[in-house]
Amino acid sequence: MPTIKRTVLVTGASSGIGRAVARLLLQQGHTVIGTSRDCRKFTHPMERFSSVQLDLSQLTELPQKIRDLQQTFPDLDAVVFSAGVGQFGSVEEFSYTQIEALMTINFTSQVFLTKALLPALKRKANSDLIFIGSEAALKGSRKGAVYCASKFALRGFTQALREECGKSNVRVCLINPGMVKTPFFEPLNFEPGDHETNSILPEDVAKAVSYVLSSRPQIVIDEINLSPLNKVVKFK
């Protein structure tokens, strides 16, 4: 268990990877601030956990929301960007509104949050920005042009941000999971295969986040790629 207790903001903490990350960090004794579009999903009060309603699609509201959050939680010294959406199809199948919405949630909102959070994080003795990317950031795939673009953009952003933060105490890490067994696939027409080797568990990603947070402050883990042992896609 890490000896240094952190105050961690986790976006998308009400389900999937974000929920697993929040749960593990709480078990390890950290303080967690979990965001969700709907805080009613946080049904059980927990020690050292606070919920914040945050709609990442409302870009103009984000700077003030973050200023308020940092005033309420001045010890905040780490962020895990777990919120994201999946939508797949050829470019021609997307409406212009759908393209904009996907890029806003998966990329632009995370840049907004980073810009708002960074000045205070740079004043901390040690701080971390951990982004949950995707294997879609590593290779383009059919029916994934817009989704892959959002994840490629996030990867380029984190690589450049790492360079920008290179002389500060802010560490930047990108974790790229393959298919994770979460509700992410519920609205989609495909999902991982049924065998346990066909998918990653959200707890696997949470352990990678914990590893990054508990690593020596003198090192940076730039990028982690996680893949299921056997990649099998099942169509519904």
N, C-alpha and C positions, 0 to 999 in steps of 0.2 A: 504494500500500500504506500502511495506517495507520502512523504513526510511534509511537503509544503502544500497547504490547502489553498485552493484557488477559488476565485469567484468567476463563474463561467456563464456567458450568455449563449444559449443554444436556440437557434431558430428552427422552426418546424418541430418543436419538441412534443407535440401531442400525438405523433404517430411515427411508425417506421424507424428509420435510422436515428432521427432526432430523439425519439422517445427512449430508445436503447442507450444512447449516449447520456442523456439526462439521468436515467436510472443508475447506470454504472458509476457516474461521477458522484452521485449522491451516496451510493454505497461506499465509496472511497472517502467520504467525509468532506467533499467539496461543497461549495454553495452554488446553486444553479438557478439561473433566471431563464425560464422557458417561454418562448414566444409561440403564438398560434393565431390564426385568423379567428378562431373561435375558442375562447378560454373555457367554455363549458365542457370541453373535452377533458379538462383536468378535473377528474371527479373526486380524487382523494387528496386531502391536504397532507403535505409531507414536510418534515423538518428540513430547514435550509433550502426549501424550494419556493420560488415566487413565480407567478405566471403574469405575462404581459400580453395583452391583445395587440397584434401587429399585423396589418394587412400589407404585404410587400408589393401589391399591385398599385397602392396609392403612393406613388413616388414623392409627390410634393409634401406629404405629411411626414415622411421618414426623418428628415433632419431634426425637426422639433421633437419628435417622439424619442429620438436617441438622446438629445440634450436632456430631456426629462428623465430618461432612464438612467443616464450617468449621474444625475444629481441625486436620484433615489438610491443608486448602488455605486457609491464612489470607489469601492474596492474592486470593481470589475477589472479583471486583468487578462481575460481570455475570451475568445469568441469561436463558436463552432457553427459554421454556416451549413445547416442541414436541410433547410427548406428548398423545395424544388418540385417541378411538375414534369410529367412526361406526355408528349403527344407526338404521334408518328404518322407518316403519310408522305406522299410525294409533294413537292413544293406547290404543284397546281391544286392539290386538295386542300391546302391551307387558305383560309381567308386572310386578308391583310391584318385584320384585328387579331386573329389567332397567332400570327407571326409575332406581332408586337407584344402580345400578352405573354407568350412563352419566353421571349428574350427578356422581358421585364422581370419576371419571377426568377429565372435561372441565371441571369447575368446582371442586368442594370441595377436591380435593387441591391444586390450584394456589393456593387461598387459604391452606391449611395451610402450604405451602412458603413462600409470601410472608411470612406472619406469622413463621415461624421464621428466615427469612433477613434480614428488613428491619433489625433493630437493628444488626447488623454492617455492612450495606451503607450505613446512614446515617452510619457513622463513616469511610467512605472519602472521599477527595477527590472522586472521581466514580464513579458506579455506574449501572447500567442494569438495568431489568426489562423484557424484551421478550416479549410474549405472542403466540402464534400463534392467532388467532381463526379466523374463517371468514366468507364472504359470507352464511352462515346467521345471522350476528349482525345483519345489516342488514335482512332481510325474512323473515318467516315463509313457509314453503312447505308444500304438501300432503305428508303422510306424514313431515313433519319436525318435528312439534310438540315432542317431547322433545329432539331434537338441537338444534333452533333455540333452545329454552329454555336449554340449557346454554351456548350461545354468546352469546345475549343477556345471560345472567347474567355471563359473563366480561367482556363489553363494559362493562356497568354497573359492574362491580367495578374495571376498569382506569380508567374515567373518574373514579370517586370516589377511587381510590388516587392518581391524578395530583394531585388537589386536596390530599390529605393529605400528599403528599410535596413540595408546592409550595415549601416554605421550606427544603428539604434539598437535597443534591446528588444525590438519587436521581431518575433520569429514568424515566418509564413510557411505554411505547409498545405499541400493539396493531396487529398486521398481519393483515388480513382477506383471505386468498386465495380466489379462486373454485376451480373444480375443478383439482386438481393431479395430475399423472400419477405416482402412487405406488401402493404395495400397499394403500393405504387402501380402494380399491374392490374388492379381491379377494373379500371375503365378501359384498359387496352385489350387488343385482340390476341395477345400472346403473353406468355409467362415462362418462367424456368420450368424445366422438366421436373418430374415428381421425385426422382431419386435424390437423396441428401447430398450427393456429389455434384448436383446440377445447379446449386445456388449457394450464395453466401448468406449467412445469418446477419441480421442487424447488429447482433452482439459482437460479431467479428469486427465490424467497422468500429463499434464503440471501443473495443480493446485497442485498436490502432490509434484512435483518438487519445485514449489514456496513455498509451506508450509515448506519443508525441509530447503530451503535457508533462509527463513525469521524467522526460529525458533531461540530461544535464543542461543547464542554461547556456553553456558554452558551445553547444552544437545546434545545428539546424537540420531537421529532417525535411528536405525540400519536397519530396513526392513519394507517395506509396501507392503501388498498384496491387489490388486484390482481385483474384479471379477464382471462380469455382473450379474444382478439380476437373470436371467434365462439363463442357459447355453444351447444353441441350436446350433447345427452344421448343416449347409446345404451343401450338395455335389453338385457340378456343373455338 
